[in-house]
Amino acid sequence: MKTVLVTGGAGYIGSHCCKAFARAGWKVVAFDNLSRGWRDAVKWGPLIEGDIADSAAVAAALAAHRPDLIAHFAAYAYVGESVERPDIYYRNNSFGTLVLLEEMRRAGINRLLLSSTCASYGAPIRIPIDESHPQSPINPYGWSKFIIERMLGDYHRAFGLNSTALRYFNAAGCDPEGEIGERHEPETHAIPLAILAALGKGDAFTILGTDFATRDCTAIRDYIHVTDLADAHVLAGEHLLRNDGVHIFNLGTGTGTTVREIIDAVGAACGRPVPTKEGPRRPGDPEALIASAEKARRELGWQPRLSTIDRIVETAVSWQLSHDPAPRP
């Protein structure tokens, strides 16, 4: 049985990937400091409580389990917070990864699967965005992941580390079987915020910008169901075991959805309108981010199954209702 150590395995995407790896027959070990993850999201193997910047904790985990693959999700991922606190983003995301890579070297483990991001591209110069698009991040979060990707390339050339970086677009939705879902504190993602507003459990949903040159004047994003994302990680992990080198894949659908279309889908799924208000654009917010994921389809055999916007919203609403069903009066 192959073993995968999942850093950030108690988080939103990490926990969904733990389930996907377990279903594919892997032994799964989660490694998480629980600062932003959830203990009850770890269901498919043991949890090691530790921080990736703690070399002793990482070394002990690697020695105890000798993983065939590290799937690396442990990172802060709030764009706005990264602008206000770049220090914690570079320390946790970039420096923490450096510690992880050094302990992998010492342990003789040389395959890492990175949770990366379309934020490393910055403002797009063409749509859809493929893997050859120039990378020019516009916020510290994007830069922190860009730096990690550069480290992976350098570590391959110098030390033979093999890696795959998966640059995903907007992960959304929840496990269709309801075992795990999306929880952030604070919540900043559009779909859960719209759901909370519709169910009377949150403030009115703010549309950030209504002056974009799009079909309804709101921003367009490429939403991918988190379960489809998790399946791609399993395929990429198995591909990495067979293929040395440094590999890059986008994960998205190639279809863009506007903010107003999200609001309509959430309203339909909840059976009630989403209270909204309009606000200004966020600085540097591109009007459209849409992926070309043809490379992942071609080389990994990956095909999204759940990533229509209606299915994404349906699973997100189901999770929200099952965990806190009572709306405000």
Phi, psi and omega in degrees: 000130177285148181243134174239130172264120185254102175285138187073026185289352177262002180272183185300298182285320180302318181291322176296324178289325174303315179298317182295317178297317180298318179296332179276003174096011178273151164279129187245129174236122179267139177233117188203142177271358177063017177290329178225004176258182187228123181304320184284358175273354180267103188234352191239028179155180183289156173250126170257118177278117181188166181249138182294340178276357179264100187299324181294319180293318179295315181300318180295319180295318180293320180292324183287327189242345178044060185293147172286335186211140168258125172255114195253104180246348188294107181194152166278146190216031176257116183301310182300317179298324181295329177290320181282328183227064179300333182301314183288334179287316178290325180291310184285308187285305187279306180294319179302320178293323177301317177300315179301314181297320180294320179289327173299317178301313182296327182273354181073029178254124192229032176224121183228133177252117187259131167281101180251198192205151173291346177297343178288343178281330185076210180288124186289144173259351174204154180230135358286163183268119174255180188292342179273357179300138178303145176259121179212077185302153181241009176209160183300327176301311178299319179294322182296323177284323177301317179299319178299315179300319178296320178299318182297318177297316180293321180291330175292314182294322184273322191234359179079017177291130178258138186209159171227130175252125178255110180268103180257160184266240187260099175293137184204170179083179182220163178313121182300336179272359173077013182282329180217163183206202183252118178222122174229148174228104001279161176277128180234353185279143190297313187294309177298327177295319178294321179296314179300321178295315181296324182275002179074021181251008180207176179290166174305142182286129181266123174274112186271086179105120178233025182233025178282153178276063181235179187294337175228018174073011174245162186293150181249133176226156180261107183263132180235133181295137185298331177289321174297321177299316180297318178299323178296325179294321178296314178299319180292323178296316179293323176298319182292327178296333182265343190228114175290165175117193178242121187239142180232131176221135167280148172233113179193186184251343186081006180239131180259144178234132180279165178298319180294327176292325173299313181300316179296318180294320179293317178300318179295318182291326181273346182072022178202151182290154177270117175297131183229160168216158183257142178225174180285161173301150169283143180304132177075010182285115179294151180287333181212137172228108182228134186270151157256115181248025182297326181297317179295321177296317185288313188268331180258345185072027184273138178219115178300137182245336190241012195264021166289150185295326179295320180290320176303309182294320180303314181290327179291319178295317180301317178297315183297318180293324183286341183253342176199073192287343189273111176287165174294152177298000000 
